């Protein structure tokens, strides 16, 4: 994943809990690499504030 990539949640249950429409597409607006830990990402969804420091594994790229 790279900044600007369009993504959707892989886990629809999490999207619903966060109040985001299950097929809403967001954009990666930040990537945080930490040595020895999984990368986290900041994702901006239209109509929602930026979700900060979510595990990248929760999202899939939109092709």
PQR file with spaces between the fields and no chain letter, atoms N, CA, C, O and H, PARSE charges and radii, in Angstrom:
ATOM       1  N    UNK     1       0.839   -1.175    0.000 -0.4000 1.5000
ATOM       2  CA   UNK     1       0.000    0.000    0.000 -0.0000 2.0000
ATOM       3  C    UNK     1       0.885    1.239    0.000  0.5500 1.7000
ATOM       4  O    UNK     1       1.968    1.265    0.584 -0.5500 1.4000
ATOM       5  N    UNK     2       0.386    2.251   -0.670 -0.4000 1.5000
ATOM       6  CA   UNK     2       1.114    3.512   -0.755 -0.0000 2.0000
ATOM       7  C    UNK     2       0.140    4.663   -0.521  0.5500 1.7000
ATOM       8  O    UNK     2      -1.069    4.517   -0.705 -0.5500 1.4000
ATOM       9  H    UNK     2      -0.494    2.231   -1.145  0.4000 1.0000
ATOM      10  N    UNK     3       0.681    5.802   -0.116 -0.4000 1.5000
ATOM      11  CA   UNK     3      -0.157    6.977    0.098 -0.0000 2.0000
ATOM      12  C    UNK     3      -0.930    7.278   -1.182  0.5500 1.7000
ATOM      13  O    UNK     3      -0.358    7.270   -2.272 -0.5500 1.4000
ATOM      14  H    UNK     3       1.663    5.920    0.033  0.4000 1.0000
ATOM      15  N    UNK     4      -2.214    7.540   -1.053 -0.4000 1.5000
ATOM      16  CA   UNK     4      -3.070    7.842   -2.187 -0.0000 2.0000
ATOM      17  C    UNK     4      -3.832    6.645   -2.726  0.5500 1.7000
ATOM      18  O    UNK     4      -4.782    6.814   -3.490 -0.5500 1.4000
ATOM      19  H    UNK     4      -2.679    7.546   -0.167  0.4000 1.0000
ATOM      20  N    UNK     5      -3.429    5.418   -2.338 -0.4000 1.5000
ATOM      21  CA   UNK     5      -4.145    4.223   -2.794 -0.0000 2.0000
ATOM      22  C    UNK     5      -5.577    4.244   -2.289  0.5500 1.7000
ATOM      23  O    UNK     5      -5.853    4.711   -1.184 -0.5500 1.4000
ATOM      24  H    UNK     5      -2.657    5.281   -1.718  0.4000 1.0000
ATOM      25  N    UNK     6      -6.479    3.735   -3.109 -0.4000 1.5000
ATOM      26  CA   UNK     6      -7.872    3.620   -2.716 -0.0000 2.0000
ATOM      27  C    UNK     6      -8.081    2.247   -2.084  0.5500 1.7000
ATOM      28  O    UNK     6      -7.633    1.236   -2.625 -0.5500 1.4000
ATOM      29  H    UNK     6      -6.254    3.355   -4.007  0.4000 1.0000
ATOM      30  N    UNK     7      -8.764    2.214   -0.933 -0.4000 1.5000
ATOM      31  CA   UNK     7      -8.947    0.977   -0.182 -0.0000 2.0000
ATOM      32  C    UNK     7     -10.384    0.834    0.302  0.5500 1.7000
ATOM      33  O    UNK     7     -11.141    1.803    0.361 -0.5500 1.4000
ATOM      34  H    UNK     7      -9.127    3.036   -0.493  0.4000 1.0000
ATOM      35  N    UNK     8     -10.736   -0.391    0.645 -0.4000 1.5000
ATOM      36  CA   UNK     8     -11.984   -0.709    1.336 -0.0000 2.0000
ATOM      37  C    UNK     8     -11.636   -1.619    2.502  0.5500 1.7000
ATOM      38  O    UNK     8     -10.579   -2.250    2.507 -0.5500 1.4000
ATOM      39  H    UNK     8     -10.121   -1.179    0.598  0.4000 1.0000
ATOM      40  N    UNK     9     -12.523   -1.689    3.489 -0.4000 1.5000
ATOM      41  CA   UNK     9     -12.316   -2.588    4.609 -0.0000 2.0000
ATOM      42  C    UNK     9     -12.453   -4.028    4.144  0.5500 1.7000
ATOM      43  O    UNK     9     -13.370   -4.354    3.390 -0.5500 1.4000
ATOM      44  H    UNK     9     -13.381   -1.176    3.484  0.4000 1.0000
ATOM      45  N    UNK    10     -11.550   -4.888    4.587 -0.4000 1.5000
ATOM      46  CA   UNK    10     -11.698   -6.318    4.364 -0.0000 2.0000
ATOM      47  C    UNK    10     -12.753   -6.879    5.310  0.5500 1.7000
ATOM      48  O    UNK    10     -13.478   -7.810    4.958 -0.5500 1.4000
ATOM      49  H    UNK    10     -10.805   -4.623    5.200  0.4000 1.0000
ATOM      50  N    UNK    11     -12.836   -6.316    6.498 -0.4000 1.5000
ATOM      51  CA   UNK    11     -13.790   -6.785    7.508 -0.0000 2.0000
ATOM      52  C    UNK    11     -15.004   -5.855    7.509  0.5500 1.7000
ATOM      53  O    UNK    11     -14.953   -4.747    8.043 -0.5500 1.4000
ATOM      54  H    UNK    11     -12.247   -5.560    6.783  0.4000 1.0000
ATOM      55  N    UNK    12     -16.080   -6.319    6.910 -0.4000 1.5000
ATOM      56  CA   UNK    12     -17.286   -5.494    6.816 -0.0000 2.0000
ATOM      57  C    UNK    12     -17.899   -5.236    8.187  0.5500 1.7000
ATOM      58  O    UNK    12     -18.532   -4.199    8.392 -0.5500 1.4000
ATOM      59  H    UNK    12     -16.122   -7.219    6.476  0.4000 1.0000
ATOM      60  N    UNK    13     -17.724   -6.158    9.127 -0.4000 1.5000
ATOM      61  CA   UNK    13     -18.267   -5.939   10.463 -0.0000 2.0000
ATOM      62  C    UNK    13     -17.619   -4.718   11.112  0.5500 1.7000
ATOM      63  O    UNK    13     -18.293   -3.963   11.813 -0.5500 1.4000
ATOM      64  H    UNK    13     -17.211   -7.000    8.961  0.4000 1.0000
ATOM      65  N    UNK    14     -16.328   -4.517   10.889 -0.4000 1.5000
ATOM      66  CA   UNK    14     -15.638   -3.352   11.436 -0.0000 2.0000
ATOM      67  C    UNK    14     -16.143   -2.069   10.784  0.5500 1.7000
ATOM      68  O    UNK    14     -16.339   -1.062   11.464 -0.5500 1.4000
ATOM      69  H    UNK    14     -15.781   -5.130   10.320  0.4000 1.0000
ATOM      70  N    UNK    15     -16.351   -2.100    9.478 -0.4000 1.5000
ATOM      71  CA   UNK    15     -16.875   -0.925    8.779 -0.0000 2.0000
ATOM      72  C    UNK    15     -18.235   -0.526    9.352  0.5500 1.7000
ATOM      73  O    UNK    15     -18.501    0.655    9.575 -0.5500 1.4000
ATOM      74  H    UNK    15     -16.192   -2.918    8.926  0.4000 1.0000
ATOM      75  N    UNK    16     -19.084   -1.510    9.584 -0.4000 1.5000
ATOM      76  CA   UNK    16     -20.407   -1.210   10.122 -0.0000 2.0000
ATOM      77  C    UNK    16     -20.323   -0.657   11.545  0.5500 1.7000
ATOM      78  O    UNK    16     -21.057    0.268   11.893 -0.5500 1.4000
ATOM      79  H    UNK    16     -18.868   -2.470    9.403  0.4000 1.0000
ATOM      80  N    UNK    17     -19.438   -1.213   12.365 -0.4000 1.5000
ATOM      81  CA   UNK    17     -19.267   -0.721   13.737 -0.0000 2.0000
ATOM      82  C    UNK    17     -18.833    0.741   13.720  0.5500 1.7000
ATOM      83  O    UNK    17     -19.277    1.533   14.551 -0.5500 1.4000
ATOM      84  H    UNK    17     -18.841   -1.964   12.082  0.4000 1.0000
ATOM      85  N    UNK    18     -17.961    1.101   12.770 -0.4000 1.5000
ATOM      86  CA   UNK    18     -17.471    2.476   12.668 -0.0000 2.0000
ATOM      87  C    UNK    18     -18.479    3.403   11.986  0.5500 1.7000
ATOM      88  O    UNK    18     -18.242    4.607   11.887 -0.5500 1.4000
ATOM      89  H    UNK    18     -17.600    0.457   12.095  0.4000 1.0000
ATOM      90  N    UNK    19     -19.594    2.853   11.518 -0.4000 1.5000
ATOM      91  CA   UNK    19     -20.627    3.667   10.882 -0.0000 2.0000
ATOM      92  C    UNK    19     -20.286    4.058    9.457  0.5500 1.7000
ATOM      93  O    UNK    19     -20.795    5.052    8.940 -0.5500 1.4000
ATOM      94  H    UNK    19     -19.786    1.875   11.598  0.4000 1.0000
ATOM      95  N    UNK    20     -19.423    3.276    8.823 -0.4000 1.5000
ATOM      96  CA   UNK    20     -19.040    3.542    7.438 -0.0000 2.0000
ATOM      97  C    UNK    20     -19.768    2.544    6.560  0.5500 1.7000
ATOM      98  O    UNK    20     -19.773    1.345    6.836 -0.5500 1.4000
ATOM      99  H    UNK    20     -19.009    2.469    9.243  0.4000 1.0000
ATOM     100  N    UNK    21     -20.374    3.043    5.511 -0.4000 1.5000
ATOM     101  CA   UNK    21     -21.085    2.165    4.587 -0.0000 2.0000
ATOM     102  C    UNK    21     -20.162    1.049    4.153  0.5500 1.7000
ATOM     103  O    UNK    21     -18.999    1.296    3.833 -0.5500 1.4000
ATOM     104  H    UNK    21     -20.370    4.017    5.287  0.4000 1.0000
ATOM     105  N    UNK    22     -20.664   -0.186    4.136 -0.4000 1.5000
ATOM     106  CA   UNK    22     -19.809   -1.353    3.969 -0.0000 2.0000
ATOM     107  C    UNK    22     -18.981   -1.369    2.688  0.5500 1.7000
ATOM     108  O    UNK    22     -17.977   -2.080    2.640 -0.5500 1.4000
ATOM     109  H    UNK    22     -21.609   -0.386    4.396  0.4000 1.0000
ATOM     110  N    UNK    23     -19.347   -0.630    1.656 -0.4000 1.5000
ATOM     111  CA   UNK    23     -18.554   -0.626    0.426 -0.0000 2.0000
ATOM     112  C    UNK    23     -17.883    0.726    0.185  0.5500 1.7000
ATOM     113  O    UNK    23     -17.408    1.006   -0.915 -0.5500 1.4000
ATOM     114  H    UNK    23     -20.162   -0.053    1.695  0.4000 1.0000
ATOM     115  N    UNK    24     -17.852    1.554    1.220 -0.4000 1.5000
ATOM     116  CA   UNK    24     -17.240    2.877    1.085 -0.0000 2.0000
ATOM     117  C    UNK    24     -15.753    2.734    0.782  0.5500 1.7000
ATOM     118  O    UNK    24     -15.060    1.899    1.364 -0.5500 1.4000
ATOM     119  H    UNK    24     -18.238    1.326    2.114  0.4000 1.0000
ATOM     120  N    UNK    25     -15.291    3.547   -0.121 -0.4000 1.5000
ATOM     121  CA   UNK    25     -13.883    3.542   -0.489 -0.0000 2.0000
ATOM     122  C    UNK    25     -13.188    4.720    0.157  0.5500 1.7000
ATOM     123  O    UNK    25     -13.717    5.831    0.192 -0.5500 1.4000
ATOM     124  H    UNK    25     -15.854    4.225   -0.593  0.4000 1.0000
ATOM     125  N    UNK    26     -12.010    4.467    0.663 -0.4000 1.5000
ATOM     126  CA   UNK    26     -11.222    5.513    1.288 -0.0000 2.0000
ATOM     127  C    UNK    26      -9.868    5.611    0.614  0.5500 1.7000
ATOM     128  O    UNK    26      -9.532    4.813   -0.261 -0.5500 1.4000
ATOM     129  H    UNK    26     -11.581    3.565    0.635  0.4000 1.0000
ATOM     130  N    UNK    27      -9.097    6.601    1.033 -0.4000 1.5000
ATOM     131  CA   UNK    27      -7.739    6.805    0.504 -0.0000 2.0000
ATOM     132  C    UNK    27      -6.747    6.778    1.649  0.5500 1.7000
ATOM     133  O    UNK    27      -6.997    7.320    2.725 -0.5500 1.4000
ATOM     134  H    UNK    27      -9.369    7.249    1.744  0.4000 1.0000
ATOM     135  N    UNK    28      -5.610    6.134    1.396 -0.4000 1.5000
ATOM     136  CA   UNK    28      -4.515    6.141    2.359 -0.0000 2.0000
ATOM     137  C    UNK    28      -3.927    7.549    2.370  0.5500 1.7000
ATOM     138  O    UNK    28      -3.492    8.057    1.337 -0.5500 1.4000
ATOM     139  H    UNK    28      -5.407    5.693    0.521  0.4000 1.0000
ATOM     140  N    UNK    29      -3.919    8.175    3.552 -0.4000 1.5000
ATOM     141  CA   UNK    29      -3.375    9.532    3.669 -0.0000 2.0000
ATOM     142  C    UNK    29      -2.115    9.567    4.517  0.5500 1.7000
ATOM     143  O    UNK    29      -1.475   10.611    4.641 -0.5500 1.4000
ATOM     144  H    UNK    29      -4.272    7.762    4.391  0.4000 1.0000
ATOM     145  N    UNK    30      -1.760    8.440    5.096 -0.4000 1.5000
ATOM     146  CA   UNK    30      -0.538    8.369    5.881 -0.0000 2.0000
ATOM     147  C    UNK    30      -0.166    6.928    6.162  0.5500 1.7000
ATOM     148  O    UNK    30      -1.038    6.075    6.328 -0.5500 1.4000
ATOM     149  H    UNK    30      -2.280    7.592    4.995  0.4000 1.0000
ATOM     150  N    UNK    31       1.126    6.657    6.215 -0.4000 1.5000
ATOM     151  CA   UNK    31       1.629    5.319    6.522 -0.0000 2.0000
ATOM     152  C    UNK    31       2.663    5.458    7.632  0.5500 1.7000
ATOM     153  O    UNK    31       3.543    6.318    7.574 -0.5500 1.4000
ATOM     154  H    UNK    31       1.834    7.350    6.080  0.4000 1.0000
ATOM     155  N    UNK    32       2.545    4.606    8.635 -0.4000 1.5000
ATOM     156  CA   UNK    32       3.451    4.648    9.781 -0.0000 2.0000
ATOM     157  C    UNK    32       4.160    3.303    9.886  0.5500 1.7000
ATOM     158  O    UNK    32       3.541    2.295   10.226 -0.5500 1.4000
ATOM     159  H    UNK    32       1.831    3.908    8.681  0.4000 1.0000
ATOM     160  N    UNK    33       5.446    3.290    9.597 -0.4000 1.5000
ATOM     161  CA   UNK    33       6.264    2.089    9.712 -0.0000 2.0000
ATOM     162  C    UNK    33       6.960    2.122   11.069  0.5500 1.7000
ATOM     163  O    UNK    33       7.555    3.133   11.444 -0.5500 1.4000
ATOM     164  H    UNK    33       5.949    4.109    9.321  0.4000 1.0000
ATOM     165  N    UNK    34       6.883    1.029   11.793 -0.4000 1.5000
ATOM     166  CA   UNK    34       7.582    0.941   13.069 -0.0000 2.0000
ATOM     167  C    UNK    34       8.379   -0.352   13.072  0.5500 1.7000
ATOM     168  O    UNK    34       7.827   -1.434   12.874 -0.5500 1.4000
ATOM     169  H    UNK    34       6.400    0.208   11.489  0.4000 1.0000
ATOM     170  N    UNK    35       9.662   -0.236   13.295 -0.4000 1.5000
ATOM     171  CA   UNK    35      10.536   -1.395   13.268 -0.0000 2.0000
ATOM     172  C    UNK    35      10.051   -2.443   14.264  0.5500 1.7000
ATOM     173  O    UNK    35       9.848   -2.155   15.444 -0.5500 1.4000
ATOM     174  H    UNK    35      10.111    0.643   13.457  0.4000 1.0000
ATOM     175  N    UNK    36       9.869   -3.660   13.769 -0.4000 1.5000
ATOM     176  CA   UNK    36       9.431   -4.754   14.618 -0.0000 2.0000
ATOM     177  C    UNK    36       7.933   -4.840   14.821  0.5500 1.7000
ATOM     178  O    UNK    36       7.458   -5.743   15.509 -0.5500 1.4000
ATOM     179  H    UNK    36      10.033   -3.894   12.811  0.4000 1.0000
ATOM     180  N    UNK    37       7.177   -3.923   14.238 -0.4000 1.5000
ATOM     181  CA   UNK    37       5.713   -3.920   14.377 -0.0000 2.0000
ATOM     182  C    UNK    37       5.062   -3.825   13.001  0.5500 1.7000
ATOM     183  O    UNK    37       5.689   -3.396   12.033 -0.5500 1.4000
ATOM     184  H    UNK    37       7.563   -3.189   13.678  0.4000 1.0000
ATOM     185  N    UNK    38       3.816   -4.222   12.930 -0.4000 1.5000
ATOM     186  CA   UNK    38       3.074   -4.089   11.684 -0.0000 2.0000
ATOM     187  C    UNK    38       2.869   -2.617   11.360  0.5500 1.7000
ATOM     188  O    UNK    38       2.694   -1.791   12.256 -0.5500 1.4000
ATOM     189  H    UNK    38       3.306   -4.570   13.716  0.4000 1.0000
ATOM     190  N    UNK    39       2.894   -2.298   10.074 -0.4000 1.5000
ATOM     191  CA   UNK    39       2.631   -0.925    9.646 -0.0000 2.0000
ATOM     192  C    UNK    39       1.189   -0.560    9.968  0.5500 1.7000
ATOM     193  O    UNK    39       0.295   -1.407    9.941 -0.5500 1.4000
ATOM     194  H    UNK    39       3.036   -2.969    9.347  0.4000 1.0000
ATOM     195  N    UNK    40       0.981    0.714   10.273 -0.4000 1.5000
ATOM     196  CA   UNK    40      -0.377    1.218   10.429 -0.0000 2.0000
ATOM     197  C    UNK    40      -0.597    2.301    9.380  0.5500 1.7000
ATOM     198  O    UNK    40       0.351    2.899    8.870 -0.5500 1.4000
ATOM     199  H    UNK    40       1.707    1.402   10.294  0.4000 1.0000
ATOM     200  N    UNK    41      -1.869    2.541    9.069 -0.4000 1.5000
ATOM     201  CA   UNK    41      -2.210    3.522    8.043 -0.0000 2.0000
ATOM     202  C    UNK    41      -3.280    4.466    8.559  0.5500 1.7000
ATOM     203  O    UNK    41      -4.074    4.111    9.430 -0.5500 1.4000
ATOM     204  H    UNK    41      -2.639    2.056    9.483  0.4000 1.0000
ATOM     205  N    UNK    42      -3.292    5.677    8.009 -0.4000 1.5000
ATOM     206  CA   UNK    42      -4.363    6.637    8.219 -0.0000 2.0000
ATOM     207  C    UNK    42      -5.203    6.613    6.945  0.5500 1.7000
ATOM     208  O    UNK    42      -4.669    6.733    5.843 -0.5500 1.4000
ATOM     209  H    UNK    42      -2.647    5.965    7.301  0.4000 1.0000
ATOM     210  N    UNK    43      -6.509    6.458    7.096 -0.4000 1.5000
ATOM     211  CA   UNK    43      -7.400    6.359    5.943 -0.0000 2.0000
ATOM     212  C    UNK    43      -8.483    7.416    6.070  0.5500 1.7000
ATOM     213  O    UNK    43      -9.082    7.575    7.134 -0.5500 1.4000
ATOM     214  H    UNK    43      -6.943    6.360    7.992  0.4000 1.0000
ATOM     215  N    UNK    44      -8.733    8.132    4.993 -0.4000 1.5000
ATOM     216  CA   UNK    44      -9.767    9.166    4.951 -0.0000 2.0000
ATOM     217  C    UNK    44     -10.924    8.659    4.103  0.5500 1.7000
ATOM     218  O    UNK    44     -10.744    8.327    2.932 -0.5500 1.4000
ATOM     219  H    UNK    44      -8.246    8.002    4.129  0.4000 1.0000
ATOM     220  N    UNK    45     -12.108    8.601    4.696 -0.4000 1.5000
ATOM     221  CA   UNK    45     -13.331    8.237    3.989 -0.0000 2.0000
ATOM     222  C    UNK    45     -14.181    9.485    3.849  0.5500 1.7000
ATOM     223  O    UNK    45     -14.264   10.277    4.787 -0.5500 1.4000
ATOM     224  H    UNK    45     -12.254    8.871    5.647  0.4000 1.0000
ATOM     225  N    UNK    46     -14.805    9.678    2.715 -0.4000 1.5000
ATOM     226  CA   UNK    46     -15.661   10.842    2.526 -0.0000 2.0000
ATOM     227  C    UNK    46     -16.766   10.820    3.568  0.5500 1.7000
ATOM     228  O    UNK    46     -17.438    9.805    3.757 -0.5500 1.4000
ATOM     229  H    UNK    46     -14.737    9.035    1.953  0.4000 1.0000
ATOM     230  N    UNK    47     -16.947   11.945    4.240 -0.4000 1.5000
ATOM     231  CA   UNK    47     -17.979   12.054    5.257 -0.0000 2.0000
ATOM     232  C    UNK    47     -17.532   11.588    6.635  0.5500 1.7000
ATOM     233  O    UNK    47     -18.314   11.626    7.586 -0.5500 1.4000
ATOM     234  H    UNK    47     -16.401   12.769    4.086  0.4000 1.0000
ATOM     235  N    UNK    48     -16.286   11.150    6.752 -0.4000 1.5000
ATOM     236  CA   UNK    48     -15.765   10.686    8.037 -0.0000 2.0000
ATOM     237  C    UNK    48     -14.418   11.323    8.290  0.5500 1.7000
ATOM     238  O    UNK    48     -13.658   11.609    7.365 -0.5500 1.4000
ATOM     239  H    UNK    48     -15.651   11.119    5.980  0.4000 1.0000
ATOM     240  N    UNK    49     -14.143   11.534    9.543 -0.4000 1.5000
ATOM     241  CA   UNK    49     -12.818   12.032    9.894 -0.0000 2.0000
ATOM     242  C    UNK    49     -11.792   10.965    9.542  0.5500 1.7000
ATOM     243  O    UNK    49     -12.142    9.810    9.298 -0.5500 1.4000
ATOM     244  H    UNK    49     -14.760   11.301   10.294  0.4000 1.0000
ATOM     245  N    UNK    50     -10.554   11.349    9.518 -0.4000 1.5000
ATOM     246  CA   UNK    50      -9.496   10.402    9.199 -0.0000 2.0000
ATOM     247  C    UNK    50      -9.384    9.356   10.307  0.5500 1.7000
ATOM     248  O    UNK    50      -9.307    9.686   11.491 -0.5500 1.4000
ATOM     249  H    UNK    50     -10.270   12.287    9.716  0.4000 1.0000
ATOM     250  N    UNK    51      -9.375    8.101    9.899 -0.4000 1.5000
ATOM     251  CA   UNK    51      -9.160    7.005   10.837 -0.0000 2.0000
ATOM     252  C    UNK    51      -7.656    6.829   10.955  0.5500 1.7000
ATOM     253  O    UNK    51      -6.985    6.544    9.963 -0.5500 1.4000
ATOM     254  H    UNK    51      -9.437    7.833    8.938  0.4000 1.0000
ATOM     255  N    UNK    52      -7.126    6.994   12.142 -0.4000 1.5000
ATOM     256  CA   UNK    52      -5.682    7.024   12.324 -0.0000 2.0000
ATOM     257  C    UNK    52      -5.149    5.743   12.946  0.5500 1.7000
ATOM     258  O    UNK    52      -5.717    5.193   13.890 -0.5500 1.4000
ATOM     259  H    UNK    52      -7.671    7.225   12.948  0.4000 1.0000
ATOM     260  N    UNK    53      -4.043    5.294   12.383 -0.4000 1.5000
ATOM     261  CA   UNK    53      -3.254    4.180   12.910 -0.0000 2.0000
ATOM     262  C    UNK    53      -4.020    2.867   12.951  0.5500 1.7000
ATOM     263  O    UNK    53      -3.988    2.158   13.957 -0.5500 1.4000
ATOM     264  H    UNK    53      -3.582    5.741   11.616  0.4000 1.0000
ATOM     265  N    UNK    54      -4.702    2.541   11.868 -0.4000 1.5000
ATOM     266  CA   UNK    54      -5.340    1.240   11.736 -0.0000 2.0000
ATOM     267  C    UNK    54      -4.377    0.278   11.078  0.5500 1.7000
ATOM     268  O    UNK    54      -3.604    0.679   10.208 -0.5500 1.4000
ATOM     269  H    UNK    54      -4.728    3.117   11.050  0.4000 1.0000
ATOM     270  N    UNK    55      -4.406   -0.983   11.472 -0.4000 1.5000
ATOM     271  CA   UNK    55      -3.531   -1.980   10.858 -0.0000 2.0000
ATOM     272  C    UNK    55      -3.836   -2.087    9.370  0.5500 1.7000
ATOM     273  O    UNK    55      -4.992   -2.190    8.960 -0.5500 1.4000
ATOM     274  H    UNK    55      -5.035   -1.309   12.178  0.4000 1.0000
ATOM     275  N    UNK    56      -2.797   -2.061    8.588 -0.4000 1.5000
ATOM     276  CA   UNK    56      -2.959   -2.121    7.127 -0.0000 2.0000
ATOM     277  C    UNK    56      -3.686   -3.394    6.698  0.5500 1.7000
ATOM     278  O    UNK    56      -4.363   -3.402    5.670 -0.5500 1.4000
ATOM     279  H    UNK    56      -1.857   -1.977    8.920  0.4000 1.0000
ATOM     280  N    UNK    57      -3.552   -4.459    7.470 -0.4000 1.5000
ATOM     281  CA   UNK    57      -4.200   -5.734    7.126 -0.0000 2.0000
ATOM     282  C    UNK    57      -5.726   -5.659    7.140  0.5500 1.7000
ATOM     283  O    UNK    57      -6.388   -6.552    6.610 -0.5500 1.4000
ATOM     284  H    UNK    57      -3.002   -4.453    8.305  0.4000 1.0000
ATOM     285  N    UNK    58      -6.290   -4.619    7.730 -0.4000 1.5000
ATOM     286  CA   UNK    58      -7.746   -4.488    7.775 -0.0000 2.0000
ATOM     287  C    UNK    58      -8.330   -4.004    6.464  0.5500 1.7000
ATOM     288  O    UNK    58      -9.546   -4.029    6.278 -0.5500 1.4000
ATOM     289  H    UNK    58      -5.752   -3.894    8.160  0.4000 1.0000
ATOM     290  N    UNK    59      -7.462   -3.558    5.539 -0.4000 1.5000
ATOM     291  CA   UNK    59      -7.918   -2.969    4.291 -0.0000 2.0000
ATOM     292  C    UNK    59      -7.432   -3.775    3.087  0.5500 1.7000
ATOM     293  O    UNK    59      -6.435   -4.492    3.163 -0.5500 1.4000
ATOM     294  H    UNK    59      -6.473   -3.539    5.690  0.4000 1.0000
ATOM     295  N    UNK    60      -8.150   -3.643    1.990 -0.4000 1.5000
ATOM     296  CA   UNK    60      -7.679   -4.214    0.732 -0.0000 2.0000
ATOM     297  C    UNK    60      -7.702   -3.126   -0.334  0.5500 1.7000
ATOM     298  O    UNK    60      -8.546   -2.230   -0.313 -0.5500 1.4000
ATOM     299  H    UNK    60      -8.960   -3.060    1.929  0.4000 1.0000
ATOM     300  N    UNK    61      -6.770   -3.220   -1.253 -0.4000 1.5000
ATOM     301  CA   UNK    61      -6.688   -2.247   -2.344 -0.0000 2.0000
ATOM     302  C    UNK    61      -7.881   -2.402   -3.271  0.5500 1.7000
ATOM     303  O    UNK    61      -8.380   -3.509   -3.474 -0.5500 1.4000
ATOM     304  H    UNK    61      -6.084   -3.948   -1.270  0.4000 1.0000
ATOM     305  N    UNK    62      -8.332   -1.301   -3.827 -0.4000 1.5000
ATOM     306  CA   UNK    62      -9.399   -1.315   -4.824 -0.0000 2.0000
ATOM     307  C    UNK    62      -8.719   -1.297   -6.185  0.5500 1.7000
ATOM     308  O    UNK    62      -7.890   -0.431   -6.464 -0.5500 1.4000
ATOM     309  H    UNK    62      -7.927   -0.402   -3.662  0.4000 1.0000
ATOM     310  N    UNK    63      -9.066   -2.233   -7.004 -0.4000 1.5000
ATOM     311  CA   UNK    63      -8.439   -2.309   -8.339 -0.0000 2.0000
ATOM     312  C    UNK    63      -9.379   -1.814   -9.402  0.5500 1.7000
ATOM     313  O    UNK    63      -9.027   -1.804  -10.581 -0.5500 1.4000
ATOM     314  H    UNK    63      -9.739   -2.937   -6.777  0.4000 1.0000
